[in-house]
């Protein structure tokens, strides 16, 4: 029996003002919900503007909020719809916001963790 080589994962670049934000072809989708979040596996099929067509492991409720974690970033969006084609389930996702440079944002906070500071609150009385 012949062995098949697994192709290296490809990335889909989402352009932003600073730099392209890359979503791996195979990714984990965090579905945000009122009763808690749950994870769904996905495979990117096509990116059209901000809309991502993905094959997903389960049907997704239209209007659900989603988060896709990327390298040093994450994307927030919404499920536009889900459908079934034979044995596969697909979803259309509207990628609305990208938060980048997470490590850079966390660095000043991590530096201050070593030095506990007393927080002082003052109540300003109105005249």
ChimeraX commands (.cxc) that place a marker at each C-alpha (Angstrom):
marker #1 position 0.00,0.00,0.00 radius 0.5
marker #1 position 1.43,3.40,-0.95 radius 0.5
marker #1 position 1.79,6.05,1.75 radius 0.5
marker #1 position 0.53,9.53,0.98 radius 0.5
marker #1 position 2.49,12.57,2.13 radius 0.5
marker #1 position 0.50,15.04,4.20 radius 0.5
marker #1 position 0.77,18.48,2.61 radius 0.5
marker #1 position 2.00,21.32,4.81 radius 0.5
marker #1 position -0.86,23.47,6.12 radius 0.5
marker #1 position -1.50,26.56,4.11 radius 0.5
marker #1 position -2.57,29.89,5.52 radius 0.5
marker #1 position -5.19,32.35,4.40 radius 0.5
marker #1 position -4.07,35.97,4.82 radius 0.5
marker #1 position -6.59,38.57,5.98 radius 0.5
marker #1 position -5.26,42.02,5.15 radius 0.5
marker #1 position -5.21,44.67,7.89 radius 0.5
marker #1 position -3.72,48.14,8.08 radius 0.5
marker #1 position -0.54,46.99,9.87 radius 0.5
marker #1 position 0.18,43.54,8.48 radius 0.5
marker #1 position -1.64,40.53,7.09 radius 0.5
marker #1 position -3.38,38.39,9.70 radius 0.5
marker #1 position -3.03,34.71,8.90 radius 0.5
marker #1 position -5.57,32.00,9.68 radius 0.5
marker #1 position -4.28,28.46,9.30 radius 0.5
marker #1 position -6.16,26.29,6.82 radius 0.5
marker #1 position -7.14,23.90,9.65 radius 0.5
marker #1 position -8.21,25.85,12.72 radius 0.5
marker #1 position -10.27,25.73,15.90 radius 0.5
marker #1 position -13.35,27.93,16.01 radius 0.5
marker #1 position -14.48,29.13,19.43 radius 0.5
marker #1 position -18.26,29.62,19.32 radius 0.5
marker #1 position -19.23,32.25,21.88 radius 0.5
marker #1 position -22.53,31.64,23.63 radius 0.5
marker #1 position -24.66,32.70,26.56 radius 0.5
marker #1 position -24.36,29.27,28.17 radius 0.5
marker #1 position -20.59,29.09,27.61 radius 0.5
marker #1 position -18.18,28.76,24.75 radius 0.5
marker #1 position -17.51,25.57,22.84 radius 0.5
marker #1 position -14.88,24.56,20.30 radius 0.5
marker #1 position -15.56,23.44,16.74 radius 0.5
marker #1 position -12.94,22.28,14.26 radius 0.5
marker #1 position -12.83,23.98,10.88 radius 0.5
marker #1 position -11.07,23.86,7.54 radius 0.5
marker #1 position -10.87,27.06,5.51 radius 0.5
marker #1 position -12.24,26.54,2.00 radius 0.5
marker #1 position -12.47,30.06,0.55 radius 0.5
marker #1 position -11.99,33.66,1.66 radius 0.5
marker #1 position -14.05,36.30,-0.12 radius 0.5
marker #1 position -13.35,39.74,1.32 radius 0.5
marker #1 position -14.12,39.38,5.05 radius 0.5
marker #1 position -16.24,36.27,4.55 radius 0.5
marker #1 position -14.73,32.88,5.22 radius 0.5
marker #1 position -16.36,29.71,3.92 radius 0.5
marker #1 position -15.27,26.81,6.12 radius 0.5
marker #1 position -16.04,23.15,6.49 radius 0.5
marker #1 position -16.94,22.68,10.17 radius 0.5
marker #1 position -17.45,19.71,12.47 radius 0.5
marker #1 position -21.01,20.69,13.46 radius 0.5
marker #1 position -23.90,22.89,12.37 radius 0.5
marker #1 position -23.57,26.47,13.67 radius 0.5
marker #1 position -26.44,28.72,14.68 radius 0.5
marker #1 position -26.63,31.84,12.45 radius 0.5
marker #1 position -25.90,34.98,14.46 radius 0.5
marker #1 position -23.54,33.21,16.87 radius 0.5
marker #1 position -20.38,35.08,17.78 radius 0.5
marker #1 position -17.09,33.39,16.96 radius 0.5
marker #1 position -13.39,33.75,17.77 radius 0.5
marker #1 position -10.52,32.25,15.79 radius 0.5
marker #1 position -7.15,32.26,17.52 radius 0.5
marker #1 position -4.18,33.00,15.29 radius 0.5
marker #1 position -0.47,33.43,15.89 radius 0.5
marker #1 position -0.17,36.46,18.23 radius 0.5
marker #1 position -3.69,37.57,17.28 radius 0.5
marker #1 position -7.34,36.59,17.13 radius 0.5
marker #1 position -10.30,37.29,14.88 radius 0.5
marker #1 position -13.85,38.00,16.04 radius 0.5
marker #1 position -16.87,37.51,13.84 radius 0.5
marker #1 position -20.32,36.08,13.35 radius 0.5
marker #1 position -21.86,33.00,11.78 radius 0.5
marker #1 position -23.88,34.03,8.72 radius 0.5
marker #1 position -25.27,30.56,8.04 radius 0.5
marker #1 position -24.63,26.81,7.93 radius 0.5
marker #1 position -25.56,24.17,5.39 radius 0.5
marker #1 position -24.95,20.53,4.61 radius 0.5
marker #1 position -23.56,19.09,1.38 radius 0.5
marker #1 position -23.69,15.28,1.47 radius 0.5
marker #1 position -21.78,14.28,4.63 radius 0.5
marker #1 position -20.02,17.64,5.10 radius 0.5
marker #1 position -21.22,20.71,7.02 radius 0.5
marker #1 position -20.19,24.19,5.90 radius 0.5
marker #1 position -20.51,27.63,7.47 radius 0.5
marker #1 position -20.21,31.17,6.17 radius 0.5
marker #1 position -18.36,33.34,8.70 radius 0.5
marker #1 position -18.19,37.14,8.67 radius 0.5
marker #1 position -14.79,38.15,10.09 radius 0.5
marker #1 position -15.43,41.55,11.64 radius 0.5
marker #1 position -12.51,42.44,13.94 radius 0.5
marker #1 position -8.88,41.43,14.23 radius 0.5
marker #1 position -6.83,42.00,17.36 radius 0.5
marker #1 position -3.09,41.76,16.67 radius 0.5
marker #1 position 0.20,42.09,18.60 radius 0.5
marker #1 position -1.11,40.33,21.70 radius 0.5
marker #1 position 2.40,39.57,23.00 radius 0.5
marker #1 position 3.33,43.23,22.70 radius 0.5
marker #1 position 0.22,44.27,24.64 radius 0.5
marker #1 position 0.91,41.73,27.39 radius 0.5
marker #1 position 4.61,42.64,27.86 radius 0.5
marker #1 position 4.14,45.77,30.04 radius 0.5
marker #1 position 1.59,43.92,32.16 radius 0.5
marker #1 position 3.92,40.95,32.70 radius 0.5
marker #1 position 6.74,43.31,33.71 radius 0.5
marker #1 position 4.56,44.82,36.46 radius 0.5
marker #1 position 3.49,41.40,37.83 radius 0.5
marker #1 position 6.76,41.11,39.74 radius 0.5
marker #1 position 6.14,44.36,41.63 radius 0.5
marker #1 position 2.89,44.30,43.61 radius 0.5
marker #1 position 1.51,47.80,44.00 radius 0.5
marker #1 position -1.03,49.13,46.39 radius 0.5
marker #1 position -4.06,50.49,44.61 radius 0.5
marker #1 position -5.38,53.68,46.14 radius 0.5
marker #1 position -8.86,54.89,45.37 radius 0.5
marker #1 position -10.03,58.38,46.18 radius 0.5
marker #1 position -13.62,59.56,46.15 radius 0.5
marker #1 position -14.00,63.04,44.79 radius 0.5
marker #1 position -16.86,64.89,46.42 radius 0.5
marker #1 position -18.96,67.12,44.26 radius 0.5
marker #1 position -19.52,70.73,45.33 radius 0.5
marker link #1:1,2 radius 0.2
marker link #1:2,3 radius 0.2
marker link #1:3,4 radius 0.2
marker link #1:4,5 radius 0.2
marker link #1:5,6 radius 0.2
marker link #1:6,7 radius 0.2
marker link #1:7,8 radius 0.2
marker link #1:8,9 radius 0.2
marker link #1:9,10 radius 0.2
marker link #1:10,11 radius 0.2
marker link #1:11,12 radius 0.2
marker link #1:12,13 radius 0.2
marker link #1:13,14 radius 0.2
marker link #1:14,15 radius 0.2
marker link #1:15,16 radius 0.2
marker link #1:16,17 radius 0.2
marker link #1:17,18 radius 0.2
marker link #1:18,19 radius 0.2
marker link #1:19,20 radius 0.2
marker link #1:20,21 radius 0.2
marker link #1:21,22 radius 0.2
marker link #1:22,23 radius 0.2
marker link #1:23,24 radius 0.2
marker link #1:24,25 radius 0.2
marker link #1:25,26 radius 0.2
marker link #1:26,27 radius 0.2
marker link #1:27,28 radius 0.2
marker link #1:28,29 radius 0.2
marker link #1:29,30 radius 0.2
marker link #1:30,31 radius 0.2
marker link #1:31,32 radius 0.2
marker link #1:32,33 radius 0.2
marker link #1:33,34 radius 0.2
marker link #1:34,35 radius 0.2
marker link #1:35,36 radius 0.2
marker link #1:36,37 radius 0.2
marker link #1:37,38 radius 0.2
marker link #1:38,39 radius 0.2
marker link #1:39,40 radius 0.2
marker link #1:40,41 radius 0.2
marker link #1:41,42 radius 0.2
marker link #1:42,43 radius 0.2
marker link #1:43,44 radius 0.2
marker link #1:44,45 radius 0.2
marker link #1:45,46 radius 0.2
marker link #1:46,47 radius 0.2
marker link #1:47,48 radius 0.2
marker link #1:48,49 radius 0.2
marker link #1:49,50 radius 0.2
marker link #1:50,51 radius 0.2
marker link #1:51,52 radius 0.2
marker link #1:52,53 radius 0.2
marker link #1:53,54 radius 0.2
marker link #1:54,55 radius 0.2
marker link #1:55,56 radius 0.2
marker link #1:56,57 radius 0.2
marker link #1:57,58 radius 0.2
marker link #1:58,59 radius 0.2
marker link #1:59,60 radius 0.2
marker link #1:60,61 radius 0.2
marker link #1:61,62 radius 0.2
marker link #1:62,63 radius 0.2
marker link #1:63,64 radius 0.2
marker link #1:64,65 radius 0.2
marker link #1:65,66 radius 0.2
marker link #1:66,67 radius 0.2
marker link #1:67,68 radius 0.2
marker link #1:68,69 radius 0.2
marker link #1:69,70 radius 0.2
marker link #1:70,71 radius 0.2
marker link #1:71,72 radius 0.2
marker link #1:72,73 radius 0.2
marker link #1:73,74 radius 0.2
marker link #1:74,75 radius 0.2
marker link #1:75,76 radius 0.2
marker link #1:76,77 radius 0.2
marker link #1:77,78 radius 0.2
marker link #1:78,79 radius 0.2
marker link #1:79,80 radius 0.2
marker link #1:80,81 radius 0.2
marker link #1:81,82 radius 0.2
marker link #1:82,83 radius 0.2
marker link #1:83,84 radius 0.2
marker link #1:84,85 radius 0.2
marker link #1:85,86 radius 0.2
marker link #1:86,87 radius 0.2
marker link #1:87,88 radius 0.2
marker link #1:88,89 radius 0.2
marker link #1:89,90 radius 0.2
marker link #1:90,91 radius 0.2
marker link #1:91,92 radius 0.2
marker link #1:92,93 radius 0.2
marker link #1:93,94 radius 0.2
marker link #1:94,95 radius 0.2
marker link #1:95,96 radius 0.2
marker link #1:96,97 radius 0.2
marker link #1:97,98 radius 0.2
marker link #1:98,99 radius 0.2
marker link #1:99,100 radius 0.2
marker link #1:100,101 radius 0.2
marker link #1:101,102 radius 0.2
marker link #1:102,103 radius 0.2
marker link #1:103,104 radius 0.2
marker link #1:104,105 radius 0.2
marker link #1:105,106 radius 0.2
marker link #1:106,107 radius 0.2
marker link #1:107,108 radius 0.2
marker link #1:108,109 radius 0.2
marker link #1:109,110 radius 0.2
marker link #1:110,111 radius 0.2
marker link #1:111,112 radius 0.2
marker link #1:112,113 radius 0.2
marker link #1:113,114 radius 0.2
marker link #1:114,115 radius 0.2
marker link #1:115,116 radius 0.2
marker link #1:116,117 radius 0.2
marker link #1:117,118 radius 0.2
marker link #1:118,119 radius 0.2
marker link #1:119,120 radius 0.2
marker link #1:120,121 radius 0.2
marker link #1:121,122 radius 0.2
marker link #1:122,123 radius 0.2
marker link #1:123,124 radius 0.2
marker link #1:124,125 radius 0.2
marker link #1:125,126 radius 0.2
marker link #1:126,127 radius 0.2
view
